[in-house]
Amino acid sequence: MGATSGRECRRHRVYGAPMKILVLGASRGTGAICVKSALAKGHSVTAFSRTPAKLDVTLPALTMVAGDFHDAASVRSAVAGHDAVIICASPNSLGAIKETPDYFSRGTKHCIDAMKEHGVKRLVVLSAHGVGESKPAASWFQRTFLIAALLKGFFRDHDVQERMTRESGLDFVIARPTRLTNGNAKGKYVRTAELISVPATISRADVADFMVEACESTTFVGKAVQLGG
């Protein structure tokens, strides 16, 4: 389907000029895969995390920066000189969100402030399907056991994070994947700005593919995008 429908499957495209992309939360999970995806597409990448050396990648186009997502000065220094920023930072455990209930929103505020200071416009944020106005489109299980119970703190702070992002004045894209799985990218997945049901799972590799493409393309700027596949 075409991009104008608001619902489409990932398809090959011709990418533009190489960019300088900063990935916050780059040492594991979706963030680490975003780094590899961006490098594979010819971009220069800065991998920012507490332990960037965990990445099993060594390429001339990759710069590793050790830093704290919750330290304003650390984030400000990392943001300078980039064309786009991807936020994938997340707590290491379920208990961590209780200790730091503003985990997502605090670091995102530092990032937004730094981007405004340095004139960086494109921001791509990893959120979750079921956050904000997408909650009615989530499954009964997700609404009952995840959003309202087990991951209540995560979803509450993602709400704040998304609101900050929308109000930032930046050229943002919010990614809302359904349940994340490991394994290779399928290369085909549903992505839509419409508040409709999407497949219940999606690989981290496909989410990373979308997030890097969101740095390059204007298709979904200013929108929150449901992802499943």
C-alpha positions, 0 to 999 in steps of 0.5 A, spaced: 500 500 500 502 507 498 504 511 504 498 516 503 494 510 506 497 511 513 498 503 513 503 500 509 508 494 509 516 495 509 518 496 502 525 497 499 527 504 497 533 508 495 536 512 501 538 519 500 545 522 502 549 519 508 547 522 515 550 522 522 546 518 527 546 518 534 543 512 538 542 513 545 541 506 548 546 503 543 549 497 547 543 492 547 536 490 544 533 494 539 538 500 540 544 495 538 540 493 532 539 500 530 546 501 530 548 496 525 542 497 521 544 504 520 551 502 518 549 497 513 545 503 510 551 507 509 550 512 515 555 514 520 553 512 527 555 514 534 553 509 539 551 512 546 550 508 552 553 506 559 557 500 556 558 501 548 564 496 548 558 491 548 557 492 541 560 487 537 562 492 531 568 495 529 567 500 523 570 506 521 563 509 521 562 507 528 564 512 534 562 509 541 561 514 547 560 512 554 555 516 557 549 517 562 542 518 559 540 521 565 546 526 565 544 532 561 551 534 560 553 527 557 547 527 553 548 535 550 555 533 548 553 527 544 548 530 540 552 536 537 554 535 530 549 530 528 543 530 523 538 525 527 537 522 534 534 515 535 532 514 543 532 506 545 534 507 552 530 503 557 531 500 564 535 493 565 529 490 569 522 491 571 524 493 578 528 499 575 522 503 573 520 503 580 527 506 582 527 511 576 519 512 575 521 518 570 526 513 566 524 515 559 522 522 560 528 524 564 533 522 559 528 524 553 528 531 556 535 532 556 535 530 549 530 535 546 534 540 550 540 538 547 537 538 540 534 545 540 541 547 543 545 544 537 540 545 532 538 538 530 531 537 528 530 529 527 528 525 533 526 518 533 523 515 539 522 508 541 515 507 545 510 502 545 504 500 542 498 501 547 501 508 549 497 514 549 491 514 544 493 507 542 491 504 548 484 502 545 487 498 539 491 494 544 489 487 545 485 485 551 491 481 554 496 487 553 491 492 556 489 488 562 496 485 564 501 489 561 498 496 561 494 496 567 499 491 571 505 488 570 508 494 566 504 500 568 510 504 570 513 503 563 507 505 560 505 511 564 512 514 563 512 513 556 506 517 556 510 523 559 515 521 554 511 522 548 507 528 550 514 531 551 516 529 544 510 532 541 511 538 544 518 539 542 517 543 536 522 538 533 521 533 527 519 527 531 517 520 529 514 516 535 515 508 534 510 504 537 511 496 536 507 491 539 511 485 543 518 485 541 521 478 539 529 476 537 531 474 530 532 476 523 528 481 520 522 479 516 523 485 511 516 486 511 511 489 516 505 493 518 506 500 520 501 505 520 499 512 523 492 510 524 489 507 531 488 500 528 490 493 530 496 491 528 500 484 528 501 482 535 509 481 535 514 484 531 522 483 531 527 488 534 530 488 527 524 490 523 523 495 528 530 498 528 529 498 520 523 502 521 527 507 526 533 508 521 528 509 515 524 514 520 531 518 520 531 519 513 524 519 510 519 525 511 513 520 511 511 519 518 514 526 521 510 528 526 506 522 527 506 516 532 506 509 528 504 503 530 508 497 528 507 489 527 509 484 523 
